[in-house]
Amino acid sequence: QQQVSAPGFVYQLDLMTQAWPQQQQQQDAASRSRPRSVLLYTLCSPAGCYTDWHIDFGGSAVWYHMVKGVKVFLAAPPTPANLEAYESWAGSDLQARSWLGVGLHGAVQVRLEAGATLMLPPGWPHAVVTLEDSIAVGGNFLMSAHLPVHLDIADMEQRLGVKPSCQYPGKQRSVLIRSQ
């Protein structure tokens, strides 16, 4: 973690970093009251891997840097129509027998090769295809400027019955702290 970190803009925009200033982080680390960070992770994927359509937890923004390999992201803006289509698909047996991409509007395709970084905005439904064995570093973060999107996705997660362990860690607490 000393050699790899999230891009500087991520720390500037991250609601969790703003909610827990640096001086508080050391104290919280001892008490374990600070939610686990999802700003930095490593993802290794074999060629041929496919991640079906999803919205990252809490509608979080995603930064993704390819160290090795090639991935293709298919992403659609979080318009009301696209979010409605996603929720209908994710909350039914359609997920097992249909491809959501045909029902989304304004979708874009991004090819990410070694050395490139992608910043996926909050709330964008997306699917990912791994074309070559890949190693990536990335992270998720919430942004105060996109709080309505995060709250809408959190409400959707509740309607879909997403388990708390699969939701953004500490989101409710950070939203309350930031709004004070």
Secondary structure, 3 states (H helix, E strand, C coil): CCCCCCCHHHHHHEHHHHHCCHHHHHHHHHHCCCCCCCCCEEEEECCCCEEEEECCHHHCEEEEEEEEEEEEEEECCCCHHHHHHHHHHHCCCHHHHCCHHHHCCCCEEEEEECCCEEEECCCCCEEEEEEEEEEEEEEEECEHHHHHHHHHHHHHHHHHCCCHHHCCCCHHHHHHHHHC
